[in-house]
């Protein structure tokens, strides 16, 4: 796939890779922006991987202002044979519907710069804990051609409280009823609770991917894309730690940010509905999420009659949930 977005300033690539070095079997893609407190632990956890094949760490550094870029440069100087550093620039960033810069350009461009047969992901504020993660996942994919990717369980760390939940999916009983995930599980919990930091995909599949909806979360889109080519395997053991930060794209105290994230996801679902022949249960899910987004917005501006009408429709046509009750209470709460 050729890169289709304008590059106003060329991305600078810095690498210590030797021409005589064996080509990497896996490229570990790390996207980072203003994560100076976490990026060193992240990269060092990846360097700890024990494999019988070569791997590279591709860091997409998105023009941070907190010292993250300097830490990445230092790590490159320490491990030149392992790290490829892509220095991105603010001017190239793709903006969201509010006009704010996002990391989408970093993601889309950096995927294309990965040289490995497989691409694994780890966000710059997460880290791996299983030093045999890559070896086990590659061994599986090498002998199971019908699978395009692998995920595992993870530990969940809350920045605000310091609480750590080991094997989060298993502990919370949120996932997984099956270890084989296919298009039949589209929009189900089996996909909802997958976390990117545990994933690995066949590069040939990801590099064919064109984003369906620019502002929606990338992982939802490439999981759907990958499932067009084969199944995804899920293993119920933890391989890394997923941090829940006080502020991030998907976790925020700001209503505007949370609502934008939800509305972008709903818009993406409608794009999916227009492209694929979905089952009735999937179309119902899209209708439900569309109504939930509308309910949150109406509750925020305290349109009480509208809140009541949408809530009744949700309860009658779908089922009662805590999210419905939460938004009803939100509408009557003093801000």
C-alpha positions in Angstrom: 0.0 0.0 0.0 1.4 3.4 -0.9 1.0 6.2 1.7 -1.8 8.4 0.6 -1.6 11.4 2.9 0.5 14.6 2.3 3.9 14.7 4.0 4.7 18.4 4.5 8.0 17.6 6.3 9.7 14.3 5.6 9.7 11.9 8.5 13.3 11.4 9.7 14.4 7.8 10.1 17.3 7.0 12.4 18.6 3.5 12.6 21.8 1.6 13.6 20.8 -1.5 11.6 23.7 -3.2 9.8 23.5 -4.3 6.2 24.8 -7.7 7.3 22.2 -8.0 10.0 19.6 -10.7 9.5 16.2 -9.3 8.5 13.8 -9.1 11.4 11.0 -11.7 11.7 9.0 -9.4 13.9 8.7 -5.6 13.9 7.5 -4.3 17.3 5.7 -1.0 16.6 5.7 1.5 19.5 3.8 4.7 19.0 4.6 7.4 21.6 3.7 11.0 22.3 4.4 12.8 25.6 5.1 9.6 27.5 8.4 10.5 29.1 7.4 8.8 32.4 6.8 5.5 30.7 8.7 5.1 27.4 12.0 3.7 28.9 10.2 1.0 30.8 8.2 0.1 27.7 11.2 -0.2 25.4 13.4 -2.1 27.9 10.6 -4.6 28.4 10.6 -5.2 24.6 14.4 -5.6 24.5 14.0 -8.3 27.2 12.3 -10.7 24.7 14.0 -14.0 24.3 13.7 -15.4 20.7 15.5 -17.6 18.3 14.9 -15.0 15.5 15.8 -11.4 15.0 13.3 -8.6 15.8 13.4 -4.8 15.5 11.7 -2.1 17.6 10.2 0.6 15.4 9.4 3.7 17.5 7.1 6.3 16.0 7.9 9.4 18.0 5.2 11.9 17.4 7.0 15.2 18.1 6.6 15.1 21.9 7.2 18.2 24.1 8.0 16.5 27.4 11.4 14.9 26.7 10.1 11.6 25.2 12.0 12.2 21.9 15.3 12.7 23.8 14.8 9.5 25.7 14.1 7.6 22.5 17.3 9.0 20.9 19.2 7.9 24.0 17.8 4.4 23.8 18.7 4.3 20.1 22.3 5.1 20.9 22.3 2.3 23.5 20.7 -0.3 21.2 21.4 0.7 17.6 21.0 -2.8 16.2 17.6 -3.2 17.6 15.9 0.2 17.3 14.6 2.1 14.3 13.5 5.6 15.3 10.9 7.5 13.2 10.9 11.2 14.1 7.5 12.6 13.2 6.5 16.3 13.0 3.5 18.2 14.3 2.7 19.7 10.8 2.0 16.2 9.3 -0.5 15.2 12.0 -4.1 14.4 10.8 -6.6 16.4 12.8 -9.8 15.1 14.3 -13.3 16.5 13.7 -12.6 19.2 16.4 -9.5 20.3 14.6 -7.1 18.8 17.2 -4.0 16.8 16.0 -4.1 13.0 16.4 -1.6 10.2 16.2 -3.3 8.7 13.1 -0.5 9.8 10.7 2.1 8.3 13.0 0.2 4.9 13.0 -0.5 4.8 9.3 3.0 5.8 8.2 4.9 3.8 10.8 3.1 0.5 9.9 4.5 0.8 6.4 8.1 1.2 7.7 8.1 -2.1 9.5 10.3 -4.7 7.9 9.2 -7.9 9.7 7.1 -10.7 8.5 4.9 -10.0 11.6 4.0 -6.7 13.3 3.5 -6.6 17.1 2.2 -3.5 18.9 2.9 -1.9 22.3 1.9 1.6 23.1 4.5 3.8 24.7 2.8 3.8 28.1 2.3 0.0 28.3 4.9 -2.7 28.7 5.4 -6.4 28.3 6.0 -8.9 31.2 6.4 -12.2 29.4 9.9 -12.5 28.0 8.8 -15.3 25.7 5.7 -13.5 24.3 7.0 -13.1 20.8 8.5 -16.6 20.5 5.2 -18.2 21.6 3.1 -16.1 19.2 5.4 -16.5 16.2 5.6 -20.3 16.8 1.8 -20.5 16.7 1.4 -18.4 13.6 4.2 -20.2 11.7 2.3 -23.5 12.1 -1.3 -22.2 11.8 -1.7 -20.5 8.4 -5.4 -20.0 8.9 -4.8 -17.4 11.7 -3.8 -13.8 11.0 -3.1 -12.6 14.5 -2.8 -13.5 18.2 -3.9 -11.7 21.4 -3.5 -12.7 25.0 -4.9 -11.6 28.4 -3.2 -8.7 30.2 -2.7 -7.0 33.6 -4.5 -3.7 34.1 -2.8 -0.9 36.0 -4.7 2.2 37.2 -2.5 5.3 37.3 -4.8 7.2 39.7 -5.0 4.5 42.5 -1.9 2.4 41.7 -4.2 -0.7 41.7 -3.1 -3.6 39.5 -5.5 -6.3 38.4 -3.7 -9.5 37.2 -5.1 -11.4 34.2 -7.8 -8.8 33.8 -10.1 -10.6 31.4 -10.0 -13.8 33.3 -10.3 -12.1 36.7 -13.2 -9.9 35.6 -14.8 -12.7 33.6 -15.2 -10.4 30.6 -13.7 -12.6 28.0 -13.2 -15.1 26.3 -15.8 -17.8 25.5 -13.8 -19.0 22.6 -10.1 -18.9 21.8 -10.9 -18.6 18.1 -12.2 -15.2 17.1 -13.7 -14.8 13.7 -16.2 -12.4 11.9 -18.9 -14.2 13.9 -17.7 -12.3 16.9 -17.9 -8.9 15.3 -18.8 -6.2 18.0 -19.0 -8.9 20.7 -17.2 -8.8 24.0 -14.7 -11.2 22.6 -13.3 -8.3 20.5 -14.2 -5.4 22.8 -11.8 -6.6 25.5 -8.8 -7.3 23.3 -5.9 -5.0 24.0 -3.4 -3.9 21.4 -0.3 -4.3 23.6 -0.7 -8.1 23.5 -1.2 -8.4 19.7 0.8 -9.6 16.8 -0.4 -9.7 13.2 0.9 -10.9 9.8 2.5 -7.8 8.2 1.1 -8.8 4.8 -2.4 -8.3 6.1 -1.9 -5.0 8.0 0.0 -3.4 5.1 -2.9 -3.9 2.8 -5.2 -2.0 5.2 -6.7 1.3 4.3 -8.5 3.1 7.2 -12.2 3.0 6.7 -12.9 5.9 9.0 -10.0 8.3 9.8 -11.2 9.5 13.3 -12.2 6.1 14.8 -9.8 4.1 17.0 -7.3 2.3 14.9 -7.4 -1.1 16.7 -11.1 -1.6 16.0 -10.5 -1.0 12.3 -7.5 -3.2 11.8 -9.0 -6.1 13.8 -12.0 -6.0 11.5 -9.7 -5.8 8.4 -7.6 -8.8 9.6 -10.7 -10.9 10.2 -11.4 -10.7 6.5 -8.3 -12.8 5.9 -8.5 -15.3 8.7 -9.1 -16.0 12.4 -7.5 -14.4 15.5 -6.2 -16.6 18.3 -6.7 -15.6 21.9 -4.6 -17.1 24.7 -5.9 -16.7 28.3 -2.5 -15.9 29.9 -1.1 -12.4 30.5 1.9 -11.0 28.5 1.9 -7.3 29.5 0.5 -4.4 31.5 -2.1 -2.0 30.1 -2.1 1.3 31.9 -5.3 3.3 32.5 -4.1 6.9 32.6 -6.1 9.8 34.0 -6.1 11.3 30.5 -5.8 9.6 27.2 -7.7 9.3 23.9 -10.1 6.6 25.3 -10.0 7.6 29.0 -10.7 11.2 30.0 -12.6 13.2 32.5 -13.6 15.6 29.8 -17.1 15.1 28.5 -16.2 16.5 25.1 -13.3 14.1 24.6 -15.3 11.1 25.8 -18.3 12.0 23.7 -16.1 12.6 20.6 -14.5 9.2 21.1 -18.0 7.5 21.3 -19.4 9.4 18.3 -16.4 8.6 16.2 -16.8 4.9 17.1 -20.5 5.1 16.1 -19.6 6.7 12.8 -17.1 3.9 12.2 -19.8 1.3 12.9 -22.1 3.0 10.3 -19.2 2.8 7.8 -18.8 -0.9 8.5 -22.6 -1.4 8.1 -22.4 0.2 4.6 -19.5 -2.0 3.5 -20.4 -5.4 4.9 -23.4 -7.7 5.0 -23.9 -7.8 8.8 -26.0 -10.1 10.9 -29.1 -8.9 12.6 -27.4 -8.9 16.0 -24.6 -6.6 14.7 -27.1 -4.2 13.2 -28.9 -4.1 16.5 -25.6 -3.3 18.2 -25.0 -0.4 15.9 -28.5 1.0 16.6 -28.0 0.6 20.3 -24.7 2.4 20.3 -26.1 5.2 18.1 -28.9 5.7 20.6 -26.4 5.6 23.6 -24.3 8.3 22.0 -27.5 10.4 21.5 -28.6 9.7 25.1 -25.2 10.9 26.5 -25.4 14.1 24.5 -28.9 14.9 25.5 -28.2 14.2 29.1 -25.2 16.6 29.0 -27.3 19.5 27.8 -30.2 18.4 30.1 -32.9 17.8 27.5 -34.8 15.8 30.0 -37.8 14.8 27.9 -35.5 13.6 25.2 -33.4 11.7 27.8 -36.6 9.9 29.0 -37.8 9.0 25.5 -34.4 7.6 24.4 -34.0 5.7 27.7 -37.5 4.1 27.3 -36.6 3.1 23.7 -33.3 1.5 24.8 -35.0 -0.4 27.6 -37.9 -1.6 25.4 -35.9 -2.5 22.3 -32.7 -3.7 23.8 -32.2 -4.3 27.5 -31.7 -2.3 30.7 -28.1 -1.5 31.5 -26.1 0.5 34.0 -25.0 2.8 31.2 -28.7 3.8 30.6 -29.2 4.5 34.4 -25.9 6.4 34.6 -26.9 8.8 31.8 -30.4 9.3 33.3 -28.7 10.3 36.6 -26.2 12.4 34.8 -29.0 14.5 33.2 -30.4 15.4 36.7 -27.1 16.0 38.3 -25.8 19.5 38.9 -22.6 20.1 36.9 
